[in-house]
Amino acid sequence: MNILACPICKGDLELTVTEEDDEIIAGTLHCQKCDEYYPIEDGIPNMLPPDLR
């Protein structure tokens, strides 16, 4: 988490986990600076800007 940043504004991301096993399976990363959400599905965060998803 320390190396991840919002690709739009470079702000810090807040992790919300909705499903986890030994690792995070599903959840979201939220940038409070620009209020953008990035989904985590099957353990992979989708860090593409919204217009490219």
matplotlib code that plots the C-alpha trace (Angstrom):
import matplotlib.pyplot as plt

x = [0.0, 2.9, 3.9, 0.4, -0.9, -3.8, -2.9, -5.0, -3.8, -1.0, -2.9, -2.8, -5.2, -7.5, -8.1, -11.5, -11.5, -14.8, -13.4, -10.1, -8.5, -4.7, -4.6, -7.1, -9.5, -12.0, -12.4, -11.7, -9.0, -10.3, -8.5, -9.8, -8.0, -9.9, -12.7, -12.1, -12.6, -10.5, -11.9, -10.0, -11.3, -9.7, -6.8, -5.9, -6.4, -7.7, -5.7, -6.8, -8.4, -12.2, -12.4, -10.0, -11.7]
y = [0.0, 2.4, 2.4, 2.8, 6.2, 7.5, 7.6, 10.8, 13.1, 11.0, 11.2, 8.5, 5.6, 4.1, 0.4, -1.2, -5.0, -6.8, -10.3, -11.8, -15.1, -15.2, -12.1, -9.5, -10.9, -8.1, -4.5, -0.9, 1.7, 5.2, 8.4, 11.1, 13.9, 13.4, 11.1, 8.4, 4.6, 1.8, -1.8, -4.8, -8.0, -11.5, -9.9, -7.5, -3.7, -2.0, 1.3, 2.5, 5.9, 5.7, 6.6, 3.7, 0.9]
z = [0.0, 0.6, -3.0, -4.5, -5.5, -7.4, -11.1, -11.6, -8.8, -7.1, -3.8, -1.1, -1.4, 1.4, 1.3, 1.9, 1.9, 1.2, 0.7, 2.0, 2.4, 3.0, 0.8, -0.4, -2.9, -3.4, -2.3, -3.3, -3.2, -2.6, -3.3, -0.9, -2.7, -6.0, -4.7, -7.3, -6.5, -8.0, -7.7, -6.6, -8.2, -7.9, -6.0, -8.7, -8.3, -11.5, -11.4, -14.8, -14.9, -15.1, -18.8, -19.7, -17.7]

ax = plt.figure().add_subplot(projection="3d")
ax.plot(x, y, z, "-o")
ax.set_aspect("equal")
plt.show()
